[in-house]
Amino acid sequence: MPAGAGGRGLPQGHRLCWLLCAFTLRLCQAEAPVREEKLSVSTSNLPCWLVEEFVVAEECAPCSNFQAKTTPECGSTGYVEKITCSSSKRSEFKSCRSALMEQRLFWKFEGAVIGLALVFACLVIVRQRQLDRKALEKVRKQIESI
């Protein structure tokens, strides 16, 4: 049985690797934007910006506390922009992604990658020290037997 292997299951290093991979995947899923739900085929239920041209009346901005509770478009990203549809002249809110939000997501991702790199670098150093100790022990035993 290889060193570090338990009676059953994965060796200790493999369990740690799978645990870190699962954690990273969970982190990425938590940060992934919520996809918009599929809307019905009927155009009467569709927002006007899906079926006609529109002009942005107010740029993408974070939702206020009131908007977060009352406007469903705030739910997916926390940001909305006010648009005016060309044909129907209706004003509606549309969920959007702000540059600030994208920047925060980017730096969270970068932090996770750097953290993961540091963890694996530490694992490599620990394993290398174990292997060096084993090699030195073998050499010491060979010298003593002479």
C-alpha positions as CSV (number, residue, x, y, z in Angstrom):
1,M,0.0,0.0,0.0
2,P,1.5,3.4,-0.9
3,A,2.5,5.8,1.8
4,G,-0.2,8.1,2.9
5,A,-3.0,5.9,1.6
6,G,-5.8,5.0,4.0
7,G,-7.5,1.6,4.2
8,R,-10.0,2.7,1.6
9,G,-10.8,5.9,-0.3
10,L,-8.3,8.3,-1.7
11,P,-4.8,9.1,-0.4
12,Q,-4.7,12.1,1.9
13,G,-3.2,14.4,-0.8
14,H,-6.0,13.4,-3.3
15,R,-8.7,14.1,-0.7
16,L,-7.3,17.6,-0.1
17,C,-7.1,18.2,-3.8
18,W,-10.7,17.2,-4.4
19,L,-11.8,19.3,-1.4
20,L,-10.1,22.4,-2.8
21,C,-11.5,21.8,-6.2
22,A,-15.0,21.4,-4.8
23,F,-14.5,24.6,-2.8
24,T,-13.3,26.6,-5.8
25,L,-16.2,25.3,-7.9
26,R,-18.7,26.3,-5.2
27,L,-17.1,29.8,-5.0
28,C,-17.3,30.2,-8.7
29,Q,-20.9,29.2,-8.8
30,A,-21.7,31.6,-6.0
31,E,-20.2,34.4,-8.0
32,A,-21.7,33.5,-11.3
33,P,-24.5,35.8,-12.4
34,V,-28.1,34.5,-12.2
35,R,-29.3,33.8,-15.7
36,E,-32.6,35.4,-16.7
37,E,-35.5,33.0,-16.7
38,K,-37.0,32.0,-20.0
39,L,-40.0,34.0,-20.8
40,S,-43.2,32.7,-22.4
41,V,-43.6,32.9,-26.2
42,S,-46.4,35.4,-26.0
43,T,-45.0,38.8,-26.9
44,S,-47.6,40.6,-24.7
45,N,-45.8,39.3,-21.6
46,L,-42.3,40.2,-22.9
47,P,-40.5,43.4,-21.8
48,C,-40.5,45.9,-24.7
49,W,-36.7,45.9,-24.9
50,L,-36.7,42.3,-26.0
51,V,-39.0,42.9,-29.0
52,E,-38.2,46.4,-30.1
53,E,-35.4,49.0,-30.2
54,F,-34.7,51.0,-27.1
55,V,-32.8,54.0,-25.8
56,V,-31.0,54.0,-22.4
57,A,-32.6,56.9,-20.4
58,E,-30.6,56.3,-17.2
59,E,-27.2,54.5,-17.1
60,C,-26.6,51.4,-15.1
61,A,-26.8,52.1,-11.3
62,P,-27.1,50.1,-8.1
63,C,-30.7,49.5,-6.9
64,S,-31.9,51.4,-3.9
65,N,-33.3,49.5,-1.0
66,F,-36.8,50.3,-2.2
67,Q,-36.1,49.2,-5.8
68,A,-34.5,46.0,-4.5
69,K,-37.8,45.1,-2.8
70,T,-40.2,46.3,-5.5
71,T,-38.4,45.9,-8.9
72,P,-37.9,42.2,-10.0
73,E,-35.1,43.3,-12.4
74,C,-32.9,44.2,-9.3
75,G,-32.9,40.6,-8.1
76,S,-30.4,39.1,-10.6
77,T,-27.5,41.6,-10.5
78,G,-28.5,44.4,-8.0
79,Y,-28.1,47.0,-10.8
80,V,-30.7,48.4,-13.2
81,E,-30.9,50.9,-16.0
82,K,-34.0,52.8,-17.1
83,I,-34.8,52.4,-20.8
84,T,-37.3,53.8,-23.2
85,C,-38.6,51.7,-26.0
86,S,-38.8,53.4,-29.4
87,S,-42.1,52.1,-30.8
88,S,-44.3,51.9,-27.8
89,K,-42.7,54.8,-25.9
90,R,-42.8,52.7,-22.7
91,S,-40.3,53.3,-19.9
92,E,-39.0,50.1,-18.2
93,F,-36.2,49.0,-16.0
94,K,-33.7,46.5,-17.4
95,S,-31.2,44.5,-15.3
96,C,-27.6,45.3,-16.2
97,R,-24.0,44.6,-15.1
98,S,-21.9,47.6,-13.9
99,A,-18.2,48.0,-14.4
100,L,-17.7,48.3,-10.7
101,M,-19.5,44.9,-10.1
102,E,-17.4,43.3,-12.9
103,Q,-14.2,44.7,-11.3
104,R,-15.2,43.3,-7.9
105,L,-15.9,39.9,-9.4
106,F,-12.6,40.0,-11.3
107,W,-10.6,40.7,-8.1
108,K,-12.5,38.1,-6.1
109,F,-11.6,35.6,-8.8
110,E,-7.9,36.7,-8.9
111,G,-7.8,36.4,-5.1
112,A,-9.2,32.9,-5.2
113,V,-6.7,31.9,-7.9
114,I,-3.7,33.4,-5.9
115,G,-4.9,31.7,-2.7
116,L,-5.3,28.4,-4.4
117,A,-1.8,28.8,-5.9
118,L,-0.3,29.5,-2.5
119,V,-2.0,26.4,-1.0
120,F,-0.7,24.2,-3.7
121,A,2.8,25.8,-3.5
122,C,2.8,24.9,0.2
123,L,1.7,21.4,-0.5
124,V,4.6,21.0,-3.0
125,I,7.1,22.3,-0.5
126,V,5.8,19.9,2.2
127,R,5.9,16.9,-0.2
128,Q,9.4,17.8,-1.4
129,R,10.6,17.9,2.2
130,Q,9.1,14.5,2.9
131,L,10.8,13.1,-0.2
132,D,14.1,14.7,0.8
133,R,13.9,13.2,4.3
134,K,13.2,9.8,2.8
135,A,16.2,10.1,0.4
136,L,18.5,11.2,3.2
137,E,17.3,8.3,5.4
138,K,18.1,5.8,2.6
139,V,21.6,7.3,2.1
140,R,22.2,7.2,5.9
141,K,21.2,3.6,6.1
142,Q,23.5,2.7,3.2
143,I,26.4,4.4,4.9
144,E,25.8,2.7,8.2
145,S,25.6,-0.7,6.6
146,I,29.1,-0.3,5.1
